[in-house]
Amino acid sequence: MPLNGLRAICLAAAMLSASAAVADNDYPKRPVTILNGFAPGGAVDVVARAVAAELAKSLGQTFIVESRPGAGSNIAARAAATSAPDGYTLLLGTNGVAINMTLYKFPGFDVEKDLAPISLVGDIPSVIAANPSFPANNIPELIAYAKQKPNEAVYGTPGNGSLPHLAMVLFEQTGNLQFRHAPYRGGNPAVTDAIAGHIPLVVVNALEATPQITAGRLKALGVTGTERLAGLPNVATIAETKGYAGYHAATWWGLFAPAGTPPAILDKLEKATHQALATPTLKKLIEGFGGQVKPLSRTAFTAFVKEEREKWGKVVAQTGLHIE
């Protein structure tokens, strides 16, 4: 190739690269949509809207939260994964984006190939609670009950493959225990039935369990997270029980973009997200319903998602759960 031709190609490439850098620098120039795979008004939606509000302040542009519930959050994740990789469609994902890789035969996306992690936002543990008449009052007593009466105690959860369900499966697998699962369409119906005595146990996130425990309608047996809850300081974590060191199960929230989004945009979003998570408003909101703010760098969050996929994939595989 003639030297002049080579120079022209190099110049064009440099101009294109500079143009892209300027475009990335100007991001965002129009409203950004954050997809949420759950119904409006739920914990995920509340967190998404709070994050959106802080990002709007930081980046000077409107951030719109759009709920697209269904298929265990796969609909929203698939929509985000197939959107233009320009930073204008994001996803506030949960454990579901990792769990569903094994739980669903055709989730419609691959969390590690089709989504670009931006930052972990935070998490919220589940609580194992019981009707006040249930004989066990803590995790060691629940274990003793299950060993004496295997497969007798019924526990309700928000549904098959939900984090509370898999948290209980992990609890069973770790201690070689057997309970009976009653899947509900959401946490609140399960809580209602436990209060009424239709089922003895319920496993739901702290947001749904704590008010009922505080009111005396349910009693807390244990927390699935790594730390005790500020709202339930006298309730031990499962990890504090002998034989359960390292046990941890919590619903997490994280911000993703479509794979292929320019690094400069991802960097900008990561920085803005971490600034948002440091604000008293967002910290107070998440901690107020039993959650914890947990920002992670893009690199660390990418590794975390991979670990979560592997961890829960093994749990799901051992249960034989499968959704078409």
Secondary structure, DSSP 4 states (H G I P E B T S, - for coil): --HHHHHHHHHHHHHHHHHHHHHHHH--SS-EEEEESS-TTSHHHHHHHHHHHHHHHHHTS-EEEEE---GGGHHHHHHHHTS-SSSSEEEEEETHHHHHHHHBS--SS-HHHHEEEEEEEEEEEEEEEE-TTSS--SHHHHHHHHHHSTTT-EEEESSTT-HHHHHHHHHHHHHT---EEEE-SSHHHHHHHHHHTSSSEEEEEHHHHHHHHHTTSSEEEEE-SSS-BTTBTTSPBGGGSTT-TT---EEEEEEEEETT--HHHHHHHHHHHHHHHTSHHHHHHHHHTT-EE----HHHHHHHHHHHHHHHHHHHHHHT--B-
